[in-house]
């Protein structure tokens, strides 16, 4: 079969629609968020734009057709995401966070769980419901997979009759307040079911409704960038949920977390490409119009042209790695995680360098709020740090893959997975 990166007519239309939507709906968001000092109000100010995303079908695009959603392929989702994040990274991140929060159910839930947990989001045409992936412990998330019972995840669930009782403290829980400040509609809580056992035996994911007694919003973090993204600290204080809210079984949490983070990792590549595109396009237009006391536009200088060439090459490389990782993840039924992890690491760190290089082309003016570049840099800086930090989680994932007996470096390139 030939390797072909040509977009289909449907994908081109999706790209155009996402581009038009971003220009119309998201442009006002990107321009006003920095003027809102309170982080909660900044997030709440995006509500109307998220409502428009719901009306346009974006909020159910990642829900499979069999469950009543639109069932976008990952490559399609990446194509749309790039167009959205080129204009604004905040509202699309809320969408990505909701998708991440539902991935345990989508990927590993049984038929009854999929119906129960996904149907409310299918029926939500107003964008009123948000899901949240409650992963990071208040002490950190790097060693969540530790098999030392004294270490690792410190959120615990114990079984009492036909219920699980969940207790723990999480932070950086995207969407964790919901739109009303009282909690997300649904949390995927990463926990352990036995404090005497390590992750391989006890790590689990339990779905917790946001209106359950004992769910408390403790703090809302004020951030350098992503001003319109909600990342609160959430405590689960003896929260009772039915026993059938456990996804899979204890010990399968490692696989569930890996599957969820592979989905988000592949798509974060598209967000990084969108931000890089915005920086490149601004710098390109600047160099074509500015003389800076010279006799012609500064793009005529070789060093400017070479820097632009380097930036554009990085963007193209990041885009096609993103598409490849999305395709590979889907074609392998979610088992081809290697490229998704690489995409998250490579594209996130590249985005920071690209935006900074665009600032170097523009000069000191880029450090002021007269240009969008300072905002783009603030937004890009979190890419290597969130969604499983590149050092604490993602590179460790790759290290573990490489360490497996019989690891074949060509599997991902050939579209295969370990047998």
VOPAGU-2260 file (C-alpha; in pm, 1 decimal, decimal comma):
REM VOPAGU-2260
SITE   aa  ch    i         X         Y         Z
SITE  UNK   A    0       0,0       0,0       0,0
SITE  UNK   A    1     134,4     343,3     -91,4
SITE  UNK   A    2     220,8     595,3     178,4
SITE  UNK   A    3       4,6     899,9     112,3
SITE  UNK   A    4     -30,5    1217,6     317,8
SITE  UNK   A    5    -284,0    1373,0      79,8
SITE  UNK   A    6    -591,0    1499,6     264,1
SITE  UNK   A    7    -923,3    1366,3     142,5
SITE  UNK   A    8   -1194,8    1609,8      29,0
SITE  UNK   A    9   -1369,5    1548,5     360,8
SITE  UNK   A   10   -1053,9    1627,4     555,8
SITE  UNK   A   11    -995,3    1942,7     356,5
SITE  UNK   A   12   -1350,9    2051,0     434,5
SITE  UNK   A   13   -1299,3    1969,6     802,8
SITE  UNK   A   14    -980,5    2174,9     800,0
SITE  UNK   A   15   -1156,3    2469,4     637,1
SITE  UNK   A   16   -1449,8    2449,1     878,1
SITE  UNK   A   17   -1221,9    2436,1    1181,3
SITE  UNK   A   18   -1021,0    2728,6    1046,4
SITE  UNK   A   19   -1334,1    2939,3     993,0
SITE  UNK   A   20   -1472,2    2846,3    1334,4
SITE  UNK   A   21   -1146,5    2942,9    1504,7
SITE  UNK   A   22   -1126,2    3277,6    1328,2
SITE  UNK   A   23   -1485,5    3366,4    1413,3
SITE  UNK   A   24   -1532,3    3222,0    1762,2
SITE  UNK   A   25   -1187,8    3182,9    1917,6
SITE  UNK   A   26   -1014,1    3502,2    1802,0
SITE  UNK   A   27   -1202,4    3719,4    2054,2
SITE  UNK   A   28   -1108,7    3474,0    2330,9
SITE  UNK   A   29    -737,3    3490,1    2262,6
SITE  UNK   A   30    -743,9    3868,1    2270,0
SITE  UNK   A   31    -922,5    3919,5    2602,0
SITE  UNK   A   32    -802,5    3643,8    2838,1
SITE  UNK   A   33    -486,4    3817,9    2952,6
SITE  UNK   A   34    -691,2    4113,8    3070,5
SITE  UNK   A   35    -874,5    3893,0    3322,2
SITE  UNK   A   36    -661,9    3863,6    3636,4
SITE  UNK   A   37    -869,7    3610,5    3828,1
SITE  UNK   A   38    -799,4    3257,3    3694,4
SITE  UNK   A   39   -1151,4    3131,3    3765,1
SITE  UNK   A   40   -1312,0    3420,3    3582,2
SITE  UNK   A   41   -1071,2    3372,8    3292,5
SITE  UNK   A   42   -1189,1    3014,4    3255,6
SITE  UNK   A   43   -1556,3    3101,1    3295,2
SITE  UNK   A   44   -1520,6    3367,5    3026,0
SITE  UNK   A   45   -1463,0    3088,3    2771,1
SITE  UNK   A   46   -1801,5    2930,8    2840,8
SITE  UNK   A   47   -1978,5    3085,0    2543,8
SITE  UNK   A   48   -1704,4    2977,4    2303,9
SITE  UNK   A   49   -1723,0    2622,5    2440,8
SITE  UNK   A   50   -2098,3    2631,4    2390,5
SITE  UNK   A   51   -2036,9    2718,9    2026,8
SITE  UNK   A   52   -1792,4    2426,8    2003,0
SITE  UNK   A   53   -2067,8    2198,7    2127,8
SITE  UNK   A   54   -2314,9    2334,9    1873,8
SITE  UNK   A   55   -2056,3    2277,2    1601,3
SITE  UNK   A   56   -2018,1    1914,5    1710,6
SITE  UNK   A   57   -1663,7    1929,4    1845,3
SITE  UNK   A   58   -1754,1    1811,2    2196,3
SITE  UNK   A   59   -1880,1    1473,7    2075,9
SITE  UNK   A   60   -1629,4    1432,2    1793,7
SITE  UNK   A   61   -1407,5    1200,1    2001,0
SITE  UNK   A   62   -1697,2     980,2    2120,0
SITE  UNK   A   63   -1724,6     669,4    1896,2
SITE  UNK   A   64   -2019,3     639,8    1659,6
SITE  UNK   A   65   -2126,7     316,6    1827,2
SITE  UNK   A   66   -2179,6     519,7    2145,0
SITE  UNK   A   67   -2370,5     797,2    1968,6
SITE  UNK   A   68   -2084,1    1036,3    1899,5
SITE  UNK   A   69   -1933,5    1148,2    1571,0
SITE  UNK   A   70   -1635,9     914,3    1595,4
SITE  UNK   A   71   -1369,3    1134,3    1438,9
SITE  UNK   A   72   -1055,2     946,8    1348,5
SITE  UNK   A   73    -748,9    1063,2    1537,6
SITE  UNK   A   74    -592,1    1212,5    1224,7
SITE  UNK   A   75    -913,4    1405,6    1158,7
SITE  UNK   A   76    -912,7    1526,4    1518,2
SITE  UNK   A   77    -551,2    1637,3    1479,6
SITE  UNK   A   78    -628,0    1827,8    1159,8
SITE  UNK   A   79    -909,6    2018,5    1332,3
SITE  UNK   A   80    -707,8    2071,4    1650,2
SITE  UNK   A   81    -422,5    2236,6    1463,5
SITE  UNK   A   82    -657,7    2492,9    1311,7
SITE  UNK   A   83    -821,0    2566,9    1647,1
SITE  UNK   A   84    -502,0    2601,5    1851,2
SITE  UNK   A   85    -342,2    2822,0    1588,4
SITE  UNK   A   86    -588,4    3087,7    1705,9
SITE  UNK   A   87    -644,7    2996,3    2071,3
SITE  UNK   A   88    -510,0    2714,9    2285,1
SITE  UNK   A   89    -744,9    2756,5    2581,5
SITE  UNK   A   90   -1086,1    2638,9    2463,6
SITE  UNK   A   91    -942,0    2346,4    2262,3
SITE  UNK   A   92    -748,1    2240,3    2574,9
SITE  UNK   A   93   -1073,5    2226,9    2770,1
SITE  UNK   A   94   -1208,0    2003,8    2493,8
SITE  UNK   A   95    -896,1    1785,0    2502,5
SITE  UNK   A   96    -920,8    1761,9    2881,6
SITE  UNK   A   97   -1278,1    1640,2    2858,0
SITE  UNK   A   98   -1179,1    1383,9    2597,3
SITE  UNK   A   99    -894,5    1265,0    2818,4
SITE  UNK   A  100   -1132,4    1229,3    3111,7
SITE  UNK   A  101   -1358,9    1002,6    2906,1
SITE  UNK   A  102   -1084,7     788,5    2751,7
SITE  UNK   A  103   -1085,0     523,0    3026,3
SITE  UNK   A  104   -1452,6     458,2    2954,4
SITE  UNK   A  105   -1416,4     482,4    2576,4
SITE  UNK   A  106   -1115,3     251,6    2561,8
SITE  UNK   A  107   -1177,9       8,2    2847,0
SITE  UNK   A  108   -1537,3      38,8    2969,0
SITE  UNK   A  109   -1787,2    -241,1    2923,0
SITE  UNK   A  110   -2112,0    -188,7    2731,6
SITE  UNK   A  111   -2308,8     -83,7    3039,4
SITE  UNK   A  112   -2040,6     160,7    3154,1
SITE  UNK   A  113   -2009,5     315,0    2809,3
SITE  UNK   A  114   -2384,1     368,3    2793,3
SITE  UNK   A  115   -2409,2     509,0    3145,5
SITE  UNK   A  116   -2110,3     743,7    3139,2
SITE  UNK   A  117   -2101,4     853,9    2774,6
SITE  UNK   A  118   -2470,5     908,3    2699,4
SITE  UNK   A  119   -2495,9    1233,6    2899,4
SITE  UNK   A  120   -2211,2    1377,6    2690,1
SITE  UNK   A  121   -2376,3    1257,5    2369,3
SITE  UNK   A  122   -2699,4    1430,7    2470,9
SITE  UNK   A  123   -2521,3    1751,9    2572,7
SITE  UNK   A  124   -2561,9    1998,3    2286,5
SITE  UNK   A  125   -2478,3    2296,9    2504,2
SITE  UNK   A  126   -2128,1    2202,5    2623,8
SITE  UNK   A  127   -2254,0    2207,0    2981,4
SITE  UNK   A  128   -2074,1    1887,8    3083,2
SITE  UNK   A  129   -1701,9    1852,2    3139,6
SITE  UNK   A  130   -1498,7    1541,7    3220,8
SITE  UNK   A  131   -1171,6    1549,4    3413,1
SITE  UNK   A  132    -877,1    1309,5    3436,1
SITE  UNK   A  133    -776,1    1315,1    3803,4
SITE  UNK   A  134    -423,8    1180,5    3771,8
SITE  UNK   A  135    -159,2    1395,1    3942,1
SITE  UNK   A  136    -122,2    1353,7    4316,2
SITE  UNK   A  137     -71,8    1660,3    4533,7
SITE  UNK   A  138     285,7    1527,2    4583,8
SITE  UNK   A  139     342,8    1477,4    4209,6
SITE  UNK   A  140     280,4    1221,9    3938,5
SITE  UNK   A  141     619,1    1100,4    3818,3
SITE  UNK   A  142     622,3     765,1    3999,9
SITE  UNK   A  143     256,1     679,4    3967,0
SITE  UNK   A  144     356,0     338,2    3830,4
SITE  UNK   A  145     582,9     243,2    4119,5
SITE  UNK   A  146     544,1    -114,4    4234,0
SITE  UNK   A  147     669,3     -21,6    4579,5
SITE  UNK   A  148     361,7     -27,9    4801,0
SITE  UNK   A  149     506,4     252,3    5014,0
SITE  UNK   A  150     541,5     481,2    4711,2
SITE  UNK   A  151     334,7     570,8    4404,4
SITE  UNK   A  152     -23,9     693,1    4394,8
SITE  UNK   A  153    -157,6     792,1    4735,6
SITE  UNK   A  154    -524,0     817,9    4641,7
SITE  UNK   A  155    -688,0     499,0    4764,0
SITE  UNK   A  156   -1019,8     324,6    4710,7
SITE  UNK   A  157   -1139,3      47,4    4937,9
SITE  UNK   A  158   -1431,4    -179,9    4875,8
SITE  UNK   A  159   -1716,4    -188,8    5123,4
SITE  UNK   A  160   -2005,1    -404,8    5012,5
SITE  UNK   A  161   -2123,5    -287,8    4672,4
SITE  UNK   A  162   -1936,0      43,6    4687,9
SITE  UNK   A  163   -1588,4     187,6    4649,6
SITE  UNK   A  164   -1488,1     460,4    4892,7
SITE  UNK   A  165   -1232,5     696,0    4735,1
SITE  UNK   A  166    -999,1     917,1    4938,1
SITE  UNK   A  167    -711,1    1127,3    4808,4
SITE  UNK   A  168    -584,2    1463,0    4688,6
SITE  UNK   A  169    -529,3    1553,4    4323,5
SITE  UNK   A  170    -414,8    1871,0    4153,0
SITE  UNK   A  171    -382,6    2005,0    3799,3
SITE  UNK   A  172    -712,5    1831,6    3727,6
SITE  UNK   A  173    -811,4    2001,8    3401,6
SITE  UNK   A  174   -1178,9    2102,1    3399,7
SITE  UNK   A  175   -1200,2    2001,4    3765,5
SITE  UNK   A  176   -1436,2    2282,0    3872,2
SITE  UNK   A  177   -1687,7    2239,2    3593,2
SITE  UNK   A  178   -1858,5    2551,7    3467,6
SITE  UNK   A  179   -2026,8    2622,3    3801,3
SITE  UNK   A  180   -1720,7    2596,8    4025,8
SITE  UNK   A  181   -1866,6    2297,4    4208,5
SITE  UNK   A  182   -1699,4    2016,4    4017,0
SITE  UNK   A  183   -1672,0    1846,7    3680,6
SITE  UNK   A  184   -1961,0    1630,3    3568,8
SITE  UNK   A  185   -1735,4    1324,8    3582,5
SITE  UNK   A  186   -1384,4    1243,0    3708,0
SITE  UNK   A  187   -1163,4     952,7    3606,3
SITE  UNK   A  188    -978,0     904,8    3933,4
SITE  UNK   A  189    -645,3     721,2    3922,4
SITE  UNK   A  190    -608,6     539,8    4252,5
SITE  UNK   A  191    -490,1     223,8    4423,3
SITE  UNK   A  192    -727,2     -34,9    4566,9
SITE  UNK   A  193    -481,8    -179,7    4820,1
SITE  UNK   A  194    -220,5      22,1    5014,0
SITE  UNK   A  195     -14,5    -295,1    5066,1
SITE  UNK   A  196      28,6    -358,5    4693,0
SITE  UNK   A  197     212,6    -171,6    4418,9
SITE  UNK   A  198      81,2     -40,3    4088,8
SITE  UNK   A  199      96,8    -369,3    3898,1
SITE  UNK   A  200    -154,6    -523,0    4134,1
SITE  UNK   A  201    -360,1    -233,3    4264,0
SITE  UNK   A  202    -356,2      67,6    4031,0
SITE  UNK   A  203    -708,4     137,0    3910,4
SITE  UNK   A  204    -934,2     397,6    3752,8
SITE  UNK   A  205   -1270,4     467,5    3913,3
SITE  UNK   A  206   -1531,7     699,9    3765,7
SITE  UNK   A  207   -1653,4     952,5    4022,1
SITE  UNK   A  208   -1953,3    1180,6    3956,9
SITE  UNK   A  209   -1876,2    1542,5    4035,1
SITE  UNK   A  210   -2187,6    1582,1    4249,2
SITE  UNK   A  211   -2093,0    1295,7    4481,1
SITE  UNK   A  212   -2063,5    1387,1    4847,8
SITE  UNK   A  213   -1702,1    1443,2    4949,0
SITE  UNK   A  214   -1575,7    1596,5    4622,2
SITE  UNK   A  215   -1422,2    1930,2    4718,5
SITE  UNK   A  216   -1257,1    2202,4    4508,8
SITE  UNK   A  217    -971,8    2325,9    4727,9
SITE  UNK   A  218    -775,0    2569,4    4512,8
SITE  UNK   A  219    -758,1    2715,6    4163,1
SITE  UNK   A  220    -405,9    2772,0    4038,9
SITE  UNK   A  221    -302,4    3101,0    3882,0
SITE  UNK   A  222     -80,3    3017,9    3583,2
SITE  UNK   A  223     170,2    3190,1    3358,1
SITE  UNK   A  224      -9,4    3079,1    3041,6
SITE  UNK   A  225    -318,6    2882,1    2942,3
SITE  UNK   A  226    -509,7    3150,2    3129,0
SITE  UNK   A  227    -846,0    3015,9    3017,6
SITE  UNK   A  228    -777,4    2656,8    3122,0
SITE  UNK   A  229    -900,4    2538,0    3460,5
SITE  UNK   A  230    -650,2    2332,8    3664,2
SITE  UNK   A  231    -771,1    2314,1    4025,4
SITE  UNK   A  232    -675,9    2107,0    4325,4
SITE  UNK   A  233    -951,5    1858,1    4403,3
SITE  UNK   A  234    -988,0    1648,5    4717,2
SITE  UNK   A  235   -1187,7    1327,0    4732,0
SITE  UNK   A  236   -1290,3    1282,7    5093,8
SITE  UNK   A  237   -1443,1     937,9    5151,4
SITE  UNK   A  238   -1642,4     957,6    4829,3
SITE  UNK   A  239   -1883,0     665,1    4788,8
SITE  UNK   A  240   -1947,2     534,7    4435,6
SITE  UNK   A  241   -2109,1     211,6    4313,4
SITE  UNK   A  242   -1878,6     -85,8    4266,4
SITE  UNK   A  243   -1946,6     -91,4    3891,6
SITE  UNK   A  244   -1775,4     247,4    3853,3
SITE  UNK   A  245   -1443,0      65,9    3851,9
SITE  UNK   A  246   -1309,6      45,0    3495,9
SITE  UNK   A  247   -1159,9    -295,7    3427,2
SITE  UNK   A  248   -1001,8    -440,0    3740,1
SITE  UNK   A  249    -739,2    -344,8    3999,5
SITE  UNK   A  250    -395,5    -361,9    3841,5
SITE  UNK   A  251    -520,6    -269,5    3497,2
SITE  UNK   A  252    -480,6      96,8    3581,7
SITE  UNK   A  253    -134,0      99,8    3427,1
SITE  UNK   A  254    -278,7       1,7    3089,6
SITE  UNK   A  255    -571,4     240,7    3122,8
SITE  UNK   A  256    -352,1     539,4    3210,1
SITE  UNK   A  257    -115,0     452,8    2925,5
SITE  UNK   A  258    -405,1     432,1    2680,1
SITE  UNK   A  259    -549,4     765,6    2789,6
SITE  UNK   A  260    -212,6     942,1    2777,9
SITE  UNK   A  261    -133,2     794,2    2435,8
SITE  UNK   A  262    -455,9     945,7    2301,6
SITE  UNK   A  263    -383,5    1288,8    2447,9
SITE  UNK   A  264     -11,3    1273,8    2367,9
SITE  UNK   A  265     -71,3    1221,4    1998,9
SITE  UNK   A  266    -315,9    1512,3    1988,1
SITE  UNK   A  267     -98,5    1749,6    2190,0
SITE  UNK   A  268     134,3    1730,2    1890,6
SITE  UNK   A  269    -137,8    1900,7    1686,5
SITE  UNK   A  270    -179,8    2172,6    1949,3
SITE  UNK   A  271     194,3    2235,2    1940,6
SITE  UNK   A  272     186,1    2261,5    1560,5
SITE  UNK   A  273     -98,5    2512,7    1583,9
SITE  UNK   A  274      97,7    2734,2    1823,0
SITE  UNK   A  275     413,1    2704,2    1610,7
SITE  UNK   A  276     218,0    2801,0    1300,3
SITE  UNK   A  277      86,1    3112,6    1469,8
SITE  UNK   A  278     439,7    3215,4    1567,9
SITE  UNK   A  279     581,0    3142,9    1222,4
SITE  UNK   A  280     307,4    3329,6    1038,2
SITE  UNK   A  281     351,9    3635,4    1257,0
SITE  UNK   A  282     730,3    3630,8    1216,9
SITE  UNK   A  283     706,1    3575,5     840,6
SITE  UNK   A  284     472,2    3871,0     792,4
SITE  UNK   A  285     690,2    4083,6    1019,0
SITE  UNK   A  286    1008,2    4010,3     823,8
SITE  UNK   A  287     836,0    4087,8     494,8
SITE  UNK   A  288     708,2    4427,1     610,0
SITE  UNK   A  289     973,9    4559,1     848,8
SITE  UNK   A  290    1294,8    4730,2     739,1
SITE  UNK   A  291    1441,3    4819,2    1080,7
SITE  UNK   A  292    1635,3    5113,8     937,8
SITE  UNK   A  293    1761,5    4900,5     649,9
SITE  UNK   A  294    1722,7    4952,6     277,3
SITE  UNK   A  295    1474,1    4667,0     234,3
SITE  UNK   A  296    1257,4    4421,4     428,6
SITE  UNK   A  297    1462,1    4218,8     673,0
SITE  UNK   A  298    1358,9    3893,3     505,9
SITE  UNK   A  299    1617,2    3982,8     241,3
SITE  UNK   A  300    1891,7    3910,7     494,5
SITE  UNK   A  301    2027,6    3557,1     476,1
SITE  UNK   A  302    2026,9    3493,9     850,1
SITE  UNK   A  303    1656,8    3587,1     865,5
SITE  UNK   A  304    1574,2    3359,1     574,4
SITE  UNK   A  305    1770,6    3072,8     727,2
SITE  UNK   A  306    1592,4    3107,0    1062,2
SITE  UNK   A  307    1254,0    3108,5     889,5
SITE  UNK   A  308    1357,8    2797,3     696,1
SITE  UNK   A  309    1456,2    2619,9    1017,8
SITE  UNK   A  310    1126,3    2709,6    1184,0
SITE  UNK   A  311     918,4    2591,8     887,6
SITE  UNK   A  312    1106,6    2260,9     866,4
SITE  UNK   A  313    1039,2    2194,0    1233,6
SITE  UNK   A  314     668,7    2264,6    1188,8
SITE  UNK   A  315     641,8    2024,6     895,0
SITE  UNK   A  316     831,9    1752,4    1082,8
SITE  UNK   A  317     609,0    1795,0    1388,5
SITE  UNK   A  318     290,4    1783,7    1182,6
SITE  UNK   A  319     375,9    1461,0    1003,8
SITE  UNK   A  320     497,7    1291,4    1321,5
SITE  UNK   A  321     163,5    1386,5    1474,7
SITE  UNK   A  322     -32,3    1242,1    1183,0
SITE  UNK   A  323     179,4     925,7    1182,3
SITE  UNK   A  324     137,3     873,3    1557,1
SITE  UNK   A  325    -240,6     924,2    1533,5
SITE  UNK   A  326    -265,9     680,3    1243,4
SITE  UNK   A  327     -39,3     425,0    1413,2
SITE  UNK   A  328    -231,6     444,4    1740,1
SITE  UNK   A  329    -561,8     381,0    1562,8
SITE  UNK   A  330    -432,6     108,9    1330,7
SITE  UNK   A  331    -290,5     -82,7    1626,4
SITE  UNK   A  332    -605,4     -58,7    1836,3
SITE  UNK   A  333    -436,3     171,3    2084,9
SITE  UNK   A  334    -134,8     -53,7    2138,4
SITE  UNK   A  335     105,1     153,0    1927,9
SITE  UNK   A  336     189,4     397,8    2204,4
SITE  UNK   A  337     554,8     459,1    2118,3
SITE  UNK   A  338     499,3     727,9    1855,7
SITE  UNK   A  339     229,9     899,5    2062,6
SITE  UNK   A  340     475,9     937,5    2349,7
SITE  UNK   A  341     747,4    1059,5    2113,3
SITE  UNK   A  342     505,2    1308,3    1958,7
SITE  UNK   A  343     422,6    1456,7    2296,0
SITE  UNK   A  344     789,9    1494,2    2391,7
SITE  UNK   A  345     927,1    1606,8    2056,5
SITE  UNK   A  346     654,1    1848,8    1954,1
SITE  UNK   A  347     616,1    2007,4    2296,6
SITE  UNK   A  348     983,7    2087,7    2332,2
SITE  UNK   A  349    1005,2    2196,4    1969,8
SITE  UNK   A  350     717,4    2439,9    2019,1
SITE  UNK   A  351     905,1    2627,1    2290,5
SITE  UNK   A  352    1213,0    2660,2    2067,7
SITE  UNK   A  353    1013,4    2766,5    1761,6
SITE  UNK   A  354     825,8    3042,1    1943,4
SITE  UNK   A  355    1149,2    3168,0    2096,8
SITE  UNK   A  356    1319,5    3170,8    1755,8
SITE  UNK   A  357    1026,6    3367,9    1613,8
SITE  UNK   A  358    1077,9    3617,5    1896,2
SITE  UNK   A  359    1446,1    3645,6    1805,7
SITE  UNK   A  360    1345,4    3739,2    1451,4
SITE  UNK   A  361    1112,5    4011,1    1572,4
SITE  UNK   A  362    1343,0    4138,7    1843,6
SITE  UNK   A  363    1274,5    4295,7    2180,4
SITE  UNK   A  364     928,1    4412,5    2073,7
SITE  UNK   A  365     821,2    4048,5    2088,5
SITE  UNK   A  366     872,4    4061,0    2465,7
SITE  UNK   A  367     592,0    4314,7    2496,4
SITE  UNK   A  368     220,2    4265,0    2465,0
SITE  UNK   A  369     223,0    4456,4    2135,7
SITE  UNK   A  370     275,9    4120,7    1960,8
SITE  UNK   A  371     113,0    3780,0    2018,5
SITE  UNK   A  372     450,6    3611,6    2057,9
SITE  UNK   A  373     489,7    3664,0    2432,0
SITE  UNK   A  374     149,9    3500,7    2483,8
SITE  UNK   A  375     239,5    3214,7    2251,9
SITE  UNK   A  376     560,0    3153,7    2448,0
SITE  UNK   A  377     374,2    3150,6    2780,7
SITE  UNK   A  378     127,7    2901,1    2637,6
SITE  UNK   A  379     398,0    2684,9    2481,0
SITE  UNK   A  380     603,7    2658,1    2799,4
SITE  UNK   A  381     354,8    2422,3    2961,9
SITE  UNK   A  382     351,6    2168,9    2676,2
SITE  UNK   A  383     660,1    1979,8    2802,7
SITE  UNK   A  384     534,9    1996,7    3162,9
SITE  UNK   A  385     171,6    1887,1    3156,5
SITE  UNK   A  386     -19,3    1572,7    3052,0
SITE  UNK   A  387     249,9    1353,2    3199,9
SITE  UNK   A  388     564,8    1568,0    3216,1
SITE  UNK   A  389     831,4    1486,9    2959,9
SITE  UNK   A  390    1092,3    1411,3    3225,7
SITE  UNK   A  391     882,4    1256,9    3501,1
SITE  UNK   A  392     650,0    1043,5    3288,2
SITE  UNK   A  393     698,8    1047,4    2911,0
SITE  UNK   A  394    1071,1     976,7    2881,8
SITE  UNK   A  395    1028,8     713,0    3150,8
SITE  UNK   A  396     762,9     550,2    2936,2
SITE  UNK   A  397    1002,7     538,1    2642,0
SITE  UNK   A  398    1281,9     409,5    2864,4
SITE  UNK   A  399    1055,6     124,7    2978,4
SITE  UNK   A  400     965,2      38,1    2619,1
SITE  UNK   A  401    1328,6      31,4    2509,6
SITE  UNK   A  402    1417,9    -188,7    2806,9
SITE  UNK   A  403    1170,2    -461,9    2717,4
SITE  UNK   A  404    1329,8    -789,1    2603,4
SITE  UNK   A  405    1325,9    -817,1    2225,6
SITE  UNK   A  406    1237,7    -450,0    2166,6
SITE  UNK   A  407    1243,5    -386,0    1792,1
SITE  UNK   A  408    1329,2     -23,8    1696,2
SITE  UNK   A  409    1156,3     -66,4    1358,6
SITE  UNK   A  410     813,4    -171,9    1482,4
SITE  UNK   A  411     662,7     175,9    1482,6
SITE  UNK   A  412     818,4     269,3    1148,1
SITE  UNK   A  413     661,4     -40,6     993,5
SITE  UNK   A  414     326,6       2,6    1166,1
SITE  UNK   A  415     361,7    -313,4    1373,1
SITE  UNK   A  416     327,1    -383,2    1745,0
SITE  UNK   A  417     494,5    -647,7    1960,4
SITE  UNK   A  418     342,2    -989,0    1900,7
